[in-house]
Amino acid sequence: LQEKAKLQSINLAQQELIKMAQQTVMELSQTVVEKLKASRPGGKLTENEVKALGDALIEKTVAKMSGPTMKLLNSAGVDIIALIHGAAEAYIKA
């Protein structure tokens, strides 16, 4: 029974992380990406800009998470960065 509760907690923490990643993608899109694309011929971002956005995504998403939630995900061995990137890519493609 304890194991089931722990797994449920980990699942909820992962869902929270995914939700925060999606929210951050939306925020970055509205505050940074649209302006960058508008300033570029053809609306293409450079590799450095894409990398900087990825770094900002990680930083801002992690900052939104509570300490206990991050601790739970870390202790469960969740690859937080991969989960954030995966959630962001899925959200962008949707």
CORZIFEN-V610193 format. One record per backbone hydrogen bond with DSSP energy under -0.5 kcal/mol. CO is the residue of the C=O (numbers start at 1). NH is the residue of the N-H. If there is no record, write none. Layout:
CO,NH
CO,NH
This chain:
1,5
2,6
3,7
4,8
5,9
6,10
7,11
8,12
9,13
10,14
11,15
12,16
13,17
14,18
15,19
16,20
17,21
18,22
19,23
20,24
21,25
22,26
23,27
24,28
25,29
26,30
27,31
28,32
28,33
29,34
32,36
33,37
34,38
35,39
37,40
40,43
41,44
46,50
47,51
48,52
49,53
50,54
51,55
52,56
53,57
54,58
55,59
56,60
57,61
58,62
59,63
60,64
61,64
61,65
62,65
66,70
67,71
68,72
69,73
70,74
71,75
72,76
73,78
74,77
78,80
79,83
80,84
81,85
82,86
83,87
84,88
85,89
86,90
87,91
88,92
89,93
90,94
